[in-house]
């Protein structure tokens, strides 16, 4: 399976597949501003980004620890 390379500017949906903390109404769309290059647990990563509102506006800056395979790219 080929892994998608995440880059600043990409938008991803973060739900329970990425981490249980994003289950239900805690799921969010995130515009990536930085992918931390440091090695973590296998398949997990730190990313910085902006939580996006329904209109696509940035609401809050967050740093999250998620499973790479659980992130779902969003089309802009």
Phi, psi and omega in degrees: 000133180272130178274138176285135177276124179269135183228157174306137182100337177293148176245130180232147172272130181245108181234197185296339177291334180276324178185142182300337180293349180251030179282155174057230183283003176268357176297153182208163170256137186231129172269117184288134173245340179200136172250120182290123184281351183293148179285134176234203175298148183305121178089356181251156182204155172262133173226146175252143178187184178249128173291132182258140176277178181302330180271001180088007180276147180286126181257322187201139174274135181222154170238121186232153179247114189220163172281125180304315183292345180273351180279136180244114179301139178254143176274141182265000000 
